[in-house]
Amino acid sequence: MIPKRKSSITIFIPISILSDVPSLFEKTSKVGQIARAASIFRVDGIVVYRDPTAANREDAFLIRDLLSYAETPQYLRKRLFPLSRNLKYAGLIPPLRTPHHPLESTNSSFREGFVLKSGANSSIVDIGFRSPVECPLPLPINRRVTLKLVSGFWLPSSKEEVPYYWGYKVILEFKGLAQLLSSHRYDFSIATSRLGLPLTSVAADLRRALSESIHVALLFGSPAEGLHETIKREGTHIEDLADLVVNTIPDQGTATVRTEEAVMISLAALSSIESTS
């Protein structure tokens, strides 16, 4: 299996990414593309933030629900997600096929599970097998857990202990990007912007940052305006918040680039740069 990447990447996307599509069908498809891109390039976190052009709070919860649903192994979805309008077209999202989405026959020492029963000395957990397994320790009931097979016993584990990519965490914040970045510490933050430096001119700086940084933030703007405008509305400048402002799509042939397209292209560019470090 593919090991974890050297640096942990968290992407920041605005609530307004859905403002340019009217139907739930189209919105689901757009969020599904972001879920796929994040998984392909082993993103560890997705922060959905409030931007000045975001007027629809319902879209915020829709993005959160769809990203979380996509990240959850298929065998646990019915247990963790009740029927809701937000998930009406969730079946459109293609399978992620990440290491934590194994087939039943897959031989893996780590599995995601759902705690069905818990007693003083043991728990019963659904980990996607034909029958639930027993864990010889009490676990919080009705909770998702990570288990590790040790000497024939399924024991609780942490995501950090898993040696390969194990999905992303979704965080919904009704705060502005400037406030979020000032309250969360990242070793290196990269803003994507049409007004930024061409990728080729800063490739060496990015390669060094990705090899030396543990936590990296990758920032994306909205369909209506770029990060410069968004941050300016919050009373500061993007250069004061990001270590580097980069144009990952120089000489683009279209008038605009959709957020889901920018996410895929930018992550691919960073992955290529990182692989040569």
C-alpha positions in Angstrom: 0.0 0.0 0.0 1.0 3.6 -0.6 2.7 5.0 2.6 1.7 8.3 4.1 3.2 11.4 2.5 6.1 13.3 4.2 4.0 16.3 5.0 0.3 16.5 6.2 -1.8 18.6 3.8 -5.0 20.3 4.8 -6.9 22.1 2.0 -9.2 25.0 2.7 -12.3 25.4 0.4 -15.0 28.1 0.7 -18.7 27.4 1.4 -19.5 29.3 -1.8 -18.0 26.6 -4.1 -21.6 25.5 -4.7 -22.9 29.0 -5.5 -22.5 28.6 -9.3 -24.5 25.3 -9.6 -28.3 25.3 -8.9 -29.3 21.7 -8.5 -28.5 19.1 -5.8 -27.4 16.7 -8.5 -24.8 19.1 -9.8 -23.7 20.1 -6.3 -23.2 16.5 -5.3 -21.1 15.9 -8.4 -18.9 18.9 -7.7 -18.2 17.9 -4.0 -17.6 14.3 -5.2 -14.8 15.5 -7.4 -13.1 17.3 -4.5 -13.4 14.1 -2.4 -11.7 12.1 -5.1 -9.0 14.7 -5.6 -8.3 14.8 -1.9 -8.1 11.0 -1.7 -5.9 10.6 -4.8 -3.3 13.0 -3.4 -3.6 11.8 0.2 -5.0 15.0 1.8 -5.4 14.6 5.6 -7.9 17.4 6.2 -10.5 19.5 4.4 -11.6 22.7 6.1 -14.8 24.3 4.7 -14.7 28.0 5.6 -17.1 31.0 5.4 -16.3 33.5 2.7 -18.0 36.8 2.1 -19.8 35.5 -1.0 -21.4 32.6 0.9 -25.0 33.3 1.6 -26.4 29.8 1.8 -25.7 28.0 5.1 -27.5 24.9 3.8 -24.6 24.5 1.3 -22.2 24.4 4.1 -23.8 21.4 5.7 -24.3 19.8 2.3 -20.5 20.0 1.6 -19.7 18.6 5.1 -22.2 15.8 4.8 -21.1 14.7 1.2 -17.4 14.9 2.0 -17.9 12.9 5.2 -20.1 10.3 3.5 -17.6 9.8 0.7 -14.7 9.3 3.2 -16.6 6.7 5.2 -16.1 3.1 4.2 -19.2 1.8 2.3 -19.9 -0.9 4.8 -20.4 1.7 7.6 -22.4 4.3 5.8 -25.8 2.9 6.7 -24.9 2.9 10.3 -23.4 6.4 10.4 -25.7 8.3 8.0 -29.5 8.3 8.3 -31.5 9.0 5.1 -31.5 12.7 4.3 -32.0 15.1 1.4 -28.4 16.0 1.4 -27.4 12.4 0.5 -30.1 11.9 -2.2 -27.5 11.7 -5.0 -24.6 10.5 -2.9 -24.4 7.3 -4.9 -23.1 9.5 -7.8 -19.8 9.9 -5.9 -17.4 7.3 -7.3 -15.8 4.9 -4.7 -12.6 6.3 -3.2 -10.9 2.9 -3.0 -8.4 4.2 -0.4 -6.7 1.7 2.0 -9.4 2.3 4.6 -12.1 1.3 2.1 -11.1 -2.4 1.6 -13.1 -5.1 0.1 -14.2 -7.8 2.6 -11.6 -10.2 1.2 -8.8 -7.7 1.5 -6.1 -8.9 3.9 -5.4 -5.8 6.1 -4.3 -5.5 9.7 -6.2 -2.2 10.1 -10.0 -1.7 9.6 -12.5 1.0 10.3 -15.4 -0.2 12.5 -18.6 0.7 14.2 -19.2 -0.3 17.8 -22.4 -2.3 18.1 -22.1 -3.5 21.7 -19.9 -2.7 24.6 -19.5 -4.4 28.0 -17.1 -4.2 30.9 -14.5 -6.4 29.3 -15.2 -6.5 25.5 -16.9 -4.9 22.6 -18.6 -6.1 19.4 -17.6 -4.2 16.3 -18.7 -4.2 12.7 -15.6 -4.0 10.5 -17.2 -5.0 7.2 -16.9 -8.8 7.6 -19.8 -11.2 7.3 -20.0 -11.3 11.1 -18.9 -8.6 13.6 -15.7 -9.2 15.5 -14.9 -9.0 19.2 -12.5 -6.5 20.7 -11.2 -7.5 24.2 -11.7 -4.0 25.5 -14.7 -1.7 26.2 -15.3 0.9 23.5 -17.8 3.8 23.2 -21.0 2.3 21.8 -22.4 3.6 18.4 -19.0 5.2 17.5 -16.7 4.8 14.6 -13.3 3.4 15.6 -10.1 2.2 14.0 -9.0 -1.4 14.9 -5.7 -3.1 14.5 -5.2 -6.9 14.3 -2.6 -7.9 16.9 -1.9 -11.6 17.6 -5.3 -12.6 16.5 -7.1 -9.9 18.4 -8.7 -6.7 17.0 -7.5 -3.9 19.3 -8.3 -0.1 19.2 -5.8 2.0 17.3 -5.3 5.6 16.2 -5.2 7.0 12.7 -1.6 8.2 13.4 -0.5 4.6 14.0 -1.7 3.4 10.6 1.4 3.4 8.3 -0.4 4.3 5.1 -3.0 6.9 3.9 -6.2 6.6 6.0 -8.6 9.2 4.7 -9.3 12.8 5.5 -11.0 14.7 8.3 -13.7 17.2 7.5 -14.0 20.4 9.5 -16.8 23.0 8.9 -16.0 26.5 10.2 -18.3 29.5 10.1 -15.3 31.7 10.4 -13.4 33.7 7.9 -10.2 32.5 6.4 -8.0 35.1 8.0 -9.4 34.3 11.5 -8.9 30.5 10.9 -5.3 30.9 9.8 -4.4 33.1 12.7 -5.9 30.6 15.2 -4.4 27.4 13.6 -0.7 26.9 13.3 0.7 25.5 10.1 4.3 25.1 9.3 3.7 26.4 5.8 0.7 27.8 4.0 0.2 28.1 0.3 -2.4 30.4 -1.3 -3.5 29.5 -4.9 -4.2 32.6 -7.0 -4.2 33.7 -10.6 -2.2 36.7 -9.3 0.4 34.5 -7.6 3.9 33.6 -8.7 4.2 31.1 -11.6 4.6 27.6 -10.2 7.8 27.0 -12.1 9.5 30.0 -10.5 8.8 28.8 -6.9 9.2 25.0 -7.5 12.4 24.9 -5.5 10.9 26.8 -2.5 7.8 24.5 -2.6 10.0 21.4 -2.7 12.0 22.5 0.3 8.9 23.5 2.2 7.1 20.2 1.5 10.2 18.2 2.6 10.7 20.2 5.8 7.2 21.0 6.9 4.9 18.7 8.9 1.6 20.6 8.5 0.9 22.3 5.3 -2.2 24.4 4.4 -3.4 24.8 0.8 -5.9 27.6 0.3 -8.5 28.0 -2.4 -10.8 30.9 -3.2 -14.4 31.1 -4.4 -16.0 31.0 -7.8 -17.0 34.7 -7.5 -13.7 36.1 -6.3 -10.1 35.2 -5.6 -8.3 34.9 -2.3 -6.9 38.4 -2.6 -10.4 39.9 -2.6 -11.7 37.5 0.0 -8.9 38.3 2.5 -9.1 42.1 1.7 -12.7 42.0 2.8 -11.6 40.6 6.1 -9.2 43.6 6.6 -5.9 42.1 5.8 -3.8 40.9 2.8 -3.2 37.4 1.6 0.6 38.0 1.7 0.3 38.5 5.5 -1.4 35.1 5.9 0.3 32.8 3.4 4.0 31.9 3.1 3.6 31.7 -0.6 1.1 32.8 -3.2 1.3 30.6 -6.2 -0.4 30.4 -9.6 -0.6 26.7 -10.2 -2.3 27.1 -13.6 -0.2 29.7 -15.4 -1.4 30.7 -18.9 -4.8 29.1 -18.4 -6.8 28.8 -21.6 -10.2 29.5 -19.9 -11.5 32.7 -18.4 -12.1 31.0 -15.1 -11.0 27.8 -13.3 -13.6 26.0 -11.1 -12.6 25.3 -7.6 -12.8 21.5 -8.0 -10.6 21.8 -11.0 -8.1 24.0 -9.1 -8.0 21.5 -6.3 -7.2 18.6 -8.6 -4.6 20.6 -10.6 -2.9 22.2 -7.6 -2.6 18.9 -5.7 -1.2 17.2 -8.7 1.4 19.9 -9.1 2.4 19.7 -5.5 2.6 15.9 -5.6 4.9 16.1 -8.7 7.1 18.6 -7.0 7.2 16.6 -3.7 8.1 13.3 -5.5 11.3 14.9 -6.9 12.5 16.1 -3.5 
